[in-house]
């Protein structure tokens, strides 16, 4: 068995139960991040992941915006969010929701699809919420095994769960049409933002650099990425912050290195996207908040 970080203590059940979340990795599941959480008042801002977001709702209801619609996922449902697709997340009922999430890399899912479906390409999941499927039980069991450090069980169950989702719920996108002038402007704007985390341009300067008008850039950028340029920049900063934290950079130093004005700004944006604060992410530990005052 592989040793993992100590298991989080479970808060007492009930309406006043504190929020709690634990983010970690297990070497038996390379390319897969793990999150176990209960949220009541926490709200995920509009954001994207480089990875797939695949999870099972344990209790309550999560409500989230994704692909132009609002979705509700109740206990026993599997949630499927594709990489680089904008989504949110918040409680759909007063008592919040609890879930176990797995974030497999694109390569992990592509390799499984290649093995099972003979190289049809990288899949996506048209159905966002899958109620009452066998995959829910498999995902929960895989997550529990990873938490216990049971390498063979966690790797076997996770692969079986991902395989079942690919077989029964995946589809493949047709080839993209030829790029337009707007697509090229967005591509160049994204490159500039990737290189300008510490000193980003104004919207007007960015538009001039890619030779379009500011409102044209906003519309094209949002159509291509789902986010306006300034929100996309914060997503890049959080992504870079994760990389620095993974490499061992102290959390207190990361804010300045990714362009946030101070630690508080990093904490706020990081938790809105990742679900845990930077320090908790780095130690793959647990944070708890005081009980909600909601009645």
C-alpha positions in Angstrom: 0.0 0.0 0.0 1.0 3.6 -0.6 1.0 5.9 2.4 -1.2 8.9 2.0 -1.9 12.0 4.1 -3.9 11.4 7.3 -7.6 10.9 6.8 -9.7 14.0 7.6 -11.9 13.8 10.6 -15.6 13.9 9.7 -17.6 16.8 11.3 -20.8 16.0 13.1 -23.8 15.6 10.9 -26.6 18.1 10.9 -27.7 21.3 9.4 -25.0 23.3 11.3 -22.2 21.0 10.2 -19.0 22.9 9.2 -17.8 23.0 5.6 -14.7 20.8 5.1 -12.6 19.8 2.1 -9.5 17.7 1.5 -7.5 17.8 -1.8 -4.8 15.2 -2.4 -3.0 12.9 -4.8 -2.2 9.2 -4.5 0.8 7.8 -6.5 -1.4 4.8 -7.4 -3.5 7.1 -9.5 -1.0 9.1 -11.6 -2.6 12.0 -13.5 -5.6 12.1 -11.2 -6.3 14.7 -8.5 -8.8 13.9 -5.7 -11.1 16.1 -3.7 -13.5 15.1 -0.9 -15.7 18.0 0.3 -18.8 19.2 1.9 -19.9 22.8 1.0 -22.8 24.9 2.2 -22.0 28.5 1.4 -19.0 28.1 -0.8 -19.5 29.2 -4.4 -17.2 28.2 -7.3 -16.7 31.1 -9.6 -16.8 30.7 -13.4 -13.7 28.7 -14.2 -12.2 25.9 -16.2 -10.0 22.9 -15.5 -7.2 21.5 -17.6 -8.5 18.1 -16.6 -11.9 16.3 -16.7 -13.9 16.9 -13.5 -15.7 13.6 -12.6 -17.5 13.1 -9.3 -20.3 11.5 -7.4 -22.7 13.4 -5.2 -22.9 11.8 -1.7 -25.6 14.0 -0.2 -27.6 17.2 -0.8 -27.7 18.9 -4.2 -25.0 20.7 -6.2 -26.3 23.3 -8.7 -24.0 24.6 -11.4 -24.0 26.5 -14.7 -22.4 24.6 -17.7 -22.8 24.8 -21.4 -25.4 27.5 -21.3 -27.7 25.7 -18.9 -28.2 25.3 -15.1 -27.8 21.7 -13.8 -28.8 20.1 -10.5 -27.1 17.0 -9.3 -28.5 15.1 -6.3 -27.2 12.2 -4.2 -26.1 9.2 -6.3 -25.6 11.3 -9.4 -22.4 11.4 -11.4 -21.2 14.8 -12.6 -19.2 15.0 -15.8 -17.4 18.2 -16.9 -15.0 18.3 -19.8 -11.6 20.0 -19.8 -11.4 23.7 -20.6 -15.2 24.1 -20.3 -16.5 27.0 -18.2 -18.6 26.0 -15.2 -19.6 27.2 -11.7 -20.8 25.4 -8.6 -22.9 26.1 -5.5 -25.4 24.6 -3.1 -28.8 23.7 -4.6 -30.4 23.2 -1.2 -29.9 25.1 2.1 -27.9 22.2 3.7 -25.4 22.2 0.8 -23.9 19.1 -0.8 -21.1 16.7 -0.3 -19.2 14.9 -3.0 -16.1 13.0 -4.0 -14.4 14.3 -7.1 -11.7 12.9 -9.4 -9.8 15.1 -11.9 -8.2 12.8 -14.4 -5.9 14.4 -17.0 -6.8 14.4 -20.7 -4.1 11.8 -21.3 -5.6 9.4 -18.7 -9.0 9.5 -20.3 -7.6 9.5 -23.9 -5.5 6.4 -23.1 -8.5 4.5 -21.7 -10.6 5.5 -24.8 -7.8 4.4 -27.1 -7.6 1.0 -25.3 -11.3 0.4 -25.3 -12.4 2.1 -28.5 -9.5 1.7 -30.9 -8.2 5.2 -31.3 -11.3 7.2 -32.0 -9.8 10.3 -30.4 -10.2 12.2 -27.1 -13.7 11.9 -25.9 -16.1 14.4 -24.3 -19.2 13.8 -22.3 -22.5 15.2 -23.8 -24.5 14.2 -20.7 -23.5 16.4 -17.7 -25.4 14.7 -14.9 -25.9 10.9 -14.9 -28.3 9.7 -12.3 -28.1 6.3 -10.6 -25.4 4.6 -12.7 -23.1 1.8 -11.8 -20.2 4.3 -12.4 -21.3 6.2 -9.2 -20.6 3.2 -7.0 -17.3 2.5 -8.8 -16.2 6.1 -8.5 -17.1 6.2 -4.8 -15.3 2.9 -4.1 -12.2 4.0 -6.1 -12.1 7.3 -4.1 -12.4 5.5 -0.8 -9.7 3.1 -1.7 -7.4 5.9 -2.7 -8.1 7.6 0.7 -7.2 4.4 2.5 -4.0 3.9 0.4 -5.2 0.7 -1.1 -3.2 0.9 -4.4 -4.5 -2.1 -6.3 -8.2 -1.4 -5.4 -8.0 2.3 -6.2 -6.2 1.9 -9.5 -8.5 -1.0 -10.6 -11.7 0.6 -9.6 -10.8 4.1 -11.0 -9.9 2.6 -14.4 -13.1 0.5 -14.4 -15.2 3.5 -13.6 -13.5 5.7 -16.2 -13.9 2.9 -18.7 -17.6 2.5 -18.0 -18.1 6.3 -18.5 -16.2 6.3 -21.7 -18.1 3.2 -23.1 -21.6 4.4 -22.2 -21.5 8.2 -22.0 -18.7 9.5 -24.2 -18.8 10.9 -27.7 -16.2 12.4 -30.1 -16.1 15.8 -31.6 -16.1 16.3 -35.4 -13.0 18.1 -36.8 -13.0 21.9 -36.1 -13.8 24.2 -39.0 -11.1 26.4 -40.4 -10.1 29.2 -38.0 -11.6 32.7 -38.6 -9.9 36.1 -38.1 -11.6 36.3 -34.7 -10.1 32.9 -33.7 -6.7 34.1 -34.6 -7.1 37.3 -32.6 -8.1 35.3 -29.6 -5.2 32.9 -30.0 -2.8 35.7 -30.0 -4.5 37.4 -27.1 -4.3 34.2 -25.0 -0.6 34.0 -25.8 0.0 37.5 -24.6 -1.9 36.9 -21.4 0.1 33.7 -20.8 3.2 35.7 -21.0 1.9 38.7 -18.9 0.8 37.3 -15.6 2.8 39.9 -13.6 2.2 42.9 -15.8 -0.9 42.3 -17.9 -2.0 44.9 -20.6 -5.1 46.9 -20.5 -8.0 45.7 -22.6 -7.3 48.5 -25.1 -3.6 47.6 -25.3 -4.4 43.9 -25.8 -6.9 44.7 -28.5 -4.3 46.9 -30.3 -1.8 44.1 -30.1 -4.1 41.7 -31.8 -5.4 44.3 -34.2 -9.1 44.2 -33.3 -11.4 46.7 -31.5 -11.9 46.1 -27.7 -15.5 45.1 -27.8 -14.8 42.8 -30.7 -12.1 41.1 -28.7 -14.3 40.7 -25.6 -17.0 39.1 -27.7 -14.6 36.8 -29.6 -12.7 35.9 -26.5 -15.8 35.0 -24.5 -17.2 33.0 -27.4 -13.9 31.0 -27.7 -13.1 30.5 -24.0 -16.3 31.1 -22.2 -14.6 33.8 -20.1 -13.7 37.5 -20.6 -10.0 38.3 -20.8 -9.6 39.4 -17.1 -11.3 36.3 -15.7 -9.2 34.1 -18.0 -6.1 35.8 -16.7 -7.1 35.0 -13.1 -7.6 31.4 -14.2 -4.1 31.3 -15.6 -2.7 32.8 -12.4 -4.4 30.1 -10.3 -3.1 27.4 -12.7 0.4 28.8 -12.3 0.0 29.0 -8.6 -0.9 25.3 -8.5 2.3 24.5 -10.4 4.4 26.6 -8.0 2.8 25.0 -4.9 3.4 21.6 -6.4 7.1 22.4 -6.8 7.4 23.4 -3.2 7.3 27.2 -3.4 5.9 28.5 0.0 2.3 29.6 -0.3 3.2 33.0 1.2 5.5 33.7 -1.8 3.2 32.5 -4.6 0.9 35.5 -4.8 3.6 37.9 -5.9 5.0 35.3 -8.3 1.8 34.9 -10.2 0.6 38.6 -10.2 -1.9 38.8 -7.4 -1.6 42.0 -5.4 -1.4 40.1 -2.1 -2.0 36.8 -0.3 -5.7 37.6 0.3 -6.4 38.0 -3.4 -4.6 34.7 -4.1 -6.5 32.9 -1.4 -9.9 34.2 -2.6 -9.4 33.4 -6.3 -7.6 30.0 -5.6 -10.4 28.7 -3.4 -13.1 29.9 -5.8 -11.6 27.7 -8.5 -9.8 24.8 -6.7 -12.1 24.5 -3.7 -9.5 24.7 -1.0 -7.0 27.5 0.0 -3.4 27.4 -1.3 -1.8 26.2 1.9 -4.3 23.3 2.2 -3.7 22.4 -1.4 0.0 22.3 -0.9 -0.1 20.1 2.1 -2.9 18.0 0.6 -4.6 18.4 3.9 -8.0 19.6 5.2 -9.5 22.9 6.1 -12.7 23.5 8.1 -14.8 26.6 8.3 -17.1 27.5 11.2 -20.7 26.2 11.1 -23.0 28.1 8.8 -25.3 30.6 10.5 -28.0 29.8 7.9 -31.3 28.8 9.5 
